[in-house]
Amino acid sequence: MHSVKILSTVAETKEIIKQIKNEGRTIGFVPTMGFFHEGHLELMRRSIKECGETFVSIFVNPIQFGPNEDLSKYPRDLSRDSAMAEKTGVKYIFHPQAAEMYPEGFQTSVKAGALAEDFCGALRPGHFDGVCTVVAKLFNIITPDLAYFGMKDYQQLAVIEKMTEDLNMSVKIVKCETVREKDGLAMSSRNSYLTAGEREIAPAIKENIEFARNAVIEMAAKPGGTLLEKLIEGRKLDLIRRGFKSVDYFKIADAKTLKEIPDLDGLRRCSTIFIAAAAVLGKTRLIDNSVFDIKKIKGPRRNYQ
Amino acid sequence: MHSVKILSTVAETKEIIKQIKNEGRTIGFVPTMGFFHEGHLELMRRSIKECGETFVSIFVNPIQFGPNEDLSKYPRDLSRDSAMAEKTGVKYIFHPQAAEMYPEGFQTSVKAGALAEDFCGALRPGHFDGVCTVVAKLFNIITPDLAYFGMKDYQQLAVIEKMTEDLNMSVKIVKCETVREKDGLAMSSRNSYLTAGEREIAPAIKENIEFARNAVIEMAAKPGGTLLEKLIEGRKLDLIRRGFKSVDYFKIADAKTLKEIPDLDGLRRCSTIFIAAAAVLGKTRLIDNSVFDIKKIKGPRRNYQ
């Protein structure tokens, strides 16, 4: 059985990439901040299936964290992660130190545009610039043919895909479905912060998004309908009622532009809908979303008020 | 005799690049705004000599021009340019329209850092962000092994080289000496704006930089010496006296950091010096500079006051 190779320098990684390219093999890439869960492993499995060689990066990127965010306490466990990655068949992990990525004198950045303005971008100033900068760096180091991202961080995915398009990068971004726990909670390394009690409450975020999704599909299909504000207000209240400390946002938007949909007319003009929420449970900020084509959806619908 | 191929789309250009890479040939790249002079041709000749295939881009990049700058009147002549490039042996010119580079919805940019703050960056807000953004795009399209830039735009060169380093791009930036007219004027497409009378005055910018260079070398070598401010003030006055309308800047800086050197102690601590000037002659803004290692310079010195 092969063992996974941990690469800590850009130079060594570029050297290995060069050899693989010379052999004419395609490169798949899974950028992560580590502390793997099934969601990460699914991205790796898909890359291994589709590409000649798969690189995973583990880097808790300091420049995408705000001053009062969880950079220092973000969970890290390299030996656990490398064992998990190895089991899926990954051979290379790029795991640089911060000084390797941001040496003294570092000063150039990539600035995200309109897609980064609302949702998490509005609450975490500079976050998506930090994400774009590190991902541009990683893409230049790994030069992947395909790069795999989870839909849980949908705004991130949209911003990164736009960056590759705007800056004419040759990598193709592959969107992968959110992997969930049995009770529906979206997998996230940050779930490890939750107490047992909070963990029981946590699926409420997914349930309220589901509720709003069903309501929106029904509203779009028939004349009249509840006001969007009323629907959203109800979801926020439900989260608070069930034990969330606060709701950063609960929004219904156009999945292409990430612009909020103001009313039912706007909803009916839209084809792909993005419903997303961010809410604080104890000391943990959770996010989740649903992206769906409003015209193609069929299936069971719930009642809503 | 081969003829030069004008490529106007990103897709077609990437396709050709792919073939060349598959053949294992290296790619040299000369990004330009067109209206070629001997300076551009020197960059092309050097690339042709050093690389398997050379690509020249001609693109007057709108996002690096300020609202009151010369975007619309910037000189353009594609048929003259392609004939000149062809004579040097260039086979491919990438010549996109603005809509190909900045389609509707374009929103991601590259932001330059500290090296872009002073000199032209201070007078042209956003200029170097526009330069970095277009050069990052061009590098991603052409994927050159080597890219050739002239020392006349030294700050641009430093900012671009820093970008490639910070964002882990694999291209190597090749610095090429400024090509000058017989009377010392640095070649520039913007020299075409000058009237015959202005053209006679124009070399004063180079002469004053030379004067300051000699003075600085002498000052560094012996104790005491004229104050740097007095030296600079004298150069600015000379430019005005000889017919320049205004002086945007005349500065002596550390060539590595592009930070102005405040005094003689600072000068003596510095190894590579950057003296640069920007001044307006009639309606034309001219720039020029000299970069030199203060400890290695020998040769004739002029007197100064």
Interface residues (C-beta under 8 A of the other chain):
Chain A: V10 K14 F106 Q107 T108 S109 V110 K111 A112 G113 A114 L115 D129 C132 T133 A136 K137 N140 I141 T143 K162 M163 D166 L167 N168 M169 S170
Chain B: V10 K14 G105 F106 Q107 T108 S109 V110 K111 A112 G113 A114 L115 D129 C132 T133 A136 K137 N140 I141 T143 K162 M163 D166 L167 N168 M169 S170
